[in-house]
Amino acid sequence: MRRDDEDVVEEARSVYLRLRAAFGGAKAPLGRRTKRRRTPGEGESMPFGAGRDPQTLGQSLAGLTGAMGWDSTLAQSDLMTAWHEIAGPETAAHSTPTAVEDGILRVDCDSTAWATQLRLMRTEILTRIAQRYPEAGIGNVSFSGPGAPTWKRGPRSIPGRGPRDTYG
C-alpha cells in the first residue's frame, strides 16, 4: 500500500469510529440478561396502541397542514393556479389573479372593458370559488384595469401636480 492509501484508510477508520460512538457504539455482548418490561409513561406511545394504525401519505399531509394552519393558504394558492377553470379560458386569457388580502381576491385585467365585464360576472365567479375552494375564505373579488400613465419619472418631469386636466 502507498502512503496516500494508508491515510485514506486511517481517515475512514476514524470517521467510522466517531459515527459508531455517536449512534450507540458497540452492542453489549449477548449473555444471560433478564428483560424488564417497561410501562409507557404519559404522552408515550405503545407499538400496538391507539392511533398507531398506518396512514396514507395524503392523510398524513392533511393532518399536518391542518395542525399547522396551512389549509387556507394552500386553498388560496390552488385557487390562483386554477383561475382558468374558474373564470373560463377566454376570460382567464385577459385577467390574472395577483393577490389575496383580507379575504379579497385581487384580479388585474388587460383593459378596463375586461375589468367591467368581470365585475358584472362577480357573483358567478364568487359562487364557483365558494363551491370549489371553501377553505380559501374569499368573500369578495376586486377587478382592476390598467392604471393611467405616470409622468413622475424621466428627463422632462417637473415637480408639482402634473397634468390633472387629462385624467381627472
PEFEN-V752290 format. One record per pair of residues at least 24 apart in sequence whose C-alpha atoms are under 10 Angstrom apart, sorted by the first residue. I is the first residue (numbers start at 1). J is the second residue. D is the distance in whole Angstrom. If there is no record, write none. Layout:
BEGIN
I/J/D
I/J/D
END
This chain:
BEGIN
70/135/10
71/135/7
71/136/8
72/133/9
72/134/9
72/135/5
72/136/5
72/137/7
72/138/10
73/100/9
73/135/9
73/136/7
73/137/9
74/133/10
74/135/9
74/136/8
75/132/9
75/133/6
75/134/8
75/135/6
75/136/5
75/137/9
75/138/10
76/100/7
76/103/10
76/105/9
76/129/10
76/133/8
76/134/10
76/135/8
76/136/5
76/137/8
76/138/8
77/136/9
78/132/10
78/133/8
78/136/9
79/105/10
79/129/8
79/132/9
79/133/7
79/136/8
79/138/10
80/105/9
80/107/10
83/125/10
83/129/10
85/128/9
86/124/9
86/125/7
86/126/9
86/127/10
86/128/6
86/129/7
86/132/9
87/118/9
87/121/9
87/122/10
87/124/9
87/125/7
87/128/9
87/129/10
88/125/10
91/117/9
91/118/8
95/143/9
95/144/9
95/145/9
96/143/10
97/141/10
97/142/10
97/143/9
100/136/9
100/137/10
100/138/8
100/140/10
100/141/9
100/142/10
101/138/9
102/137/9
102/138/8
102/139/9
102/140/9
103/136/8
103/137/6
103/138/5
103/139/5
103/140/7
103/141/9
104/137/9
104/138/6
104/139/6
104/140/5
104/141/5
104/142/7
105/136/10
105/137/10
105/138/7
105/139/8
105/140/6
105/141/5
105/142/6
105/143/8
106/140/9
106/141/6
106/142/5
106/143/6
106/144/8
107/141/7
107/142/6
107/143/5
107/144/6
107/145/9
108/142/9
108/143/6
108/144/5
108/145/6
108/146/7
109/143/7
109/144/6
109/145/5
109/146/7
110/144/9
110/145/6
110/146/6
111/144/8
111/145/5
111/146/6
111/147/9
112/143/9
112/144/7
112/145/5
112/146/7
112/147/9
113/145/8
114/143/9
114/144/9
114/145/7
115/142/9
115/143/5
115/144/6
115/145/6
115/146/9
116/143/8
116/144/9
116/145/8
117/143/9
118/142/9
118/143/7
118/144/9
119/143/7
119/144/9
END
